[in-house]
Amino acid sequence: MSEVDTLSLILAMDERGIAPSEVETRREALVPLGAAMLDVAEPAYHRLSQWRARNALVYTAIKFARRYPAARQLGAKALSDKSDAVRSTACALLAFGLDRESIPALETLAARDCRSAEDAEAAIRAIRAGNHHLYMDRRNTGRVRWNVLGAPE
């Protein structure tokens, strides 16, 4: 699929007035593209006006965060999104990526007085420990596992 076609699929999630279930259906159309969708993800992200579309794009990139810098770059950009939900998903992406270079951007978010600060702190803890499961295991019980379906080994 060409980059133009991929961009069209991403932008289709941003149509005004579509139901959240339709955004999810359109997001699922990106899944078969695999990491190729990352080639246009960041430029497309800036063109998305609906928070659900931006969140869906960042969510789709989570499984690539460990192996592809473009996914982590998208996550870093999304940390400054105006939507709490998008910032939270960005924290999850960066936590899964386990890249220590993400920590300064997460620390900036953690220092802000916003709902996403807790998510940023959990992502930092997971990255420093080298254990993405800690992002979901906020109480550090050792009983919470986070399996990201489709993530390359």
N, C-alpha and C positions, 0 to 999 in steps of 0.2 A: 504494500500500500504506500502511496506517495505521501510526502509530508503535507501536501495540500489536503489530501483526503483525511489524514490523521487530524489536522487542524480543524477540519469541518466537523469531524466526530466530536472533538472536544468542545467546540463552540456550540454544538447542538444541545449540550447540557445546559446552556445559559439562556435558552429561550424564555421570555417572560410568560408567566401564567401556567407553566407546566407543573404537574403534580410532582411531589418528591419521589414517588414511585417511578415516574417517567425519567427523572434525572438518574435514578439508579439503573434503570433499563438501558439508558444511553451510556452510562459509565461502564456497564458490563460489555458493551460493544468495543471498548478499548482493551479489554483483557486479552483477547487473542493476539493483539499487536505486540505484546510483551514489551521488552525494554525499548523497542523502536519508538514507542509513544513518547519517550523522554526527549527525543530530538526536538520536539515542538512544545513540550509541556510548559517550560518556563515562559517562553514568549506568549503562549496561549493564556497562561495564568493571568497575566496582566490585562488581558482583553475580556476576562470574565467579570461581569458585574454582579451576578447572583452568588451569595455565599454558599448555597448548596452546590453549585457548579464548581466553585473553587475548592470546596471541601472534598468533593468527589474526585477531583483531579489529584489532589494531594494524597488522598486515601489510596488511590490506585497505584501511586508511586511507592508506597511503603515497602512493598515486597522487593523493590529494587535498591533500597537505600544502602544495603550492605555492600553491594558490588559496584554500583554506578554513582559516580560523583554528581551527575546531573540530577539524580533524585534528591540527593542531600542539598544541592543548591536550591532546588524547588522548595524543600522544607525550610531552609534558612530564609528564603524570601517570604514564605507564608507565616513566619513568626511575627511579622509586623502587620498581618491582616487585621482589618477592623472587626472581624468576627471572632468571638471567643471559640466557637466550634472549629474554625479553620486553624486558629493558633494551636488548639489542643491536638488536632490531627497532625500538625507540623511537628509538635513536640514528640508525638508517637513515632513519626517517620524518623526523626533524628535519633531517638532512643534506639530504634531498631537498627539504624545504621552504625551505631557504636563508634562513630568517628570523633576523636577527641578535639578535632578542629571545630566542631559544632558547639563546644562548650561556651566560648565567649558570647556568641549570639544568644544562647539559652540563658546565660547569666544576666544578660541585659533584660531579657523578658522576665526572669525571676525577680529582678529588682523592682519591676513595675508593680504598682498596686492594681492588679487586675485578676480576673478569674483564672487566667492561664498561668499565673506565677507558680502555682502548685504543680502543674503539669511540667513546666520547665525545670523545676527542682527535681521532680521524679526522673526526668530524662537525663539530667546531669548525673544523678546518682547511678542510674543504669549504665551510662557511658563510662564513668569512672570505675565502676565495678566490672566492666566488660560483660555485663549480663543484662540483655534486653528484657528479660522476664521481670526484673525489678521495676520497670516502668509501670507494669500492671499490679505488681505486688507491693503496694504502697506501705503496707504494714510489715513488710519484710518477714513474712511467715514461712517462706520457702515452699508454700503449697499452691502458689498461683503460677501457672505457665501461660505464656503467650506464644501461640503457634500462628505464624503468618503463612496462610495458605498460598502456595505457588511461589514462595520465595526460593531463589536459587540456593543450592547448598554451598 
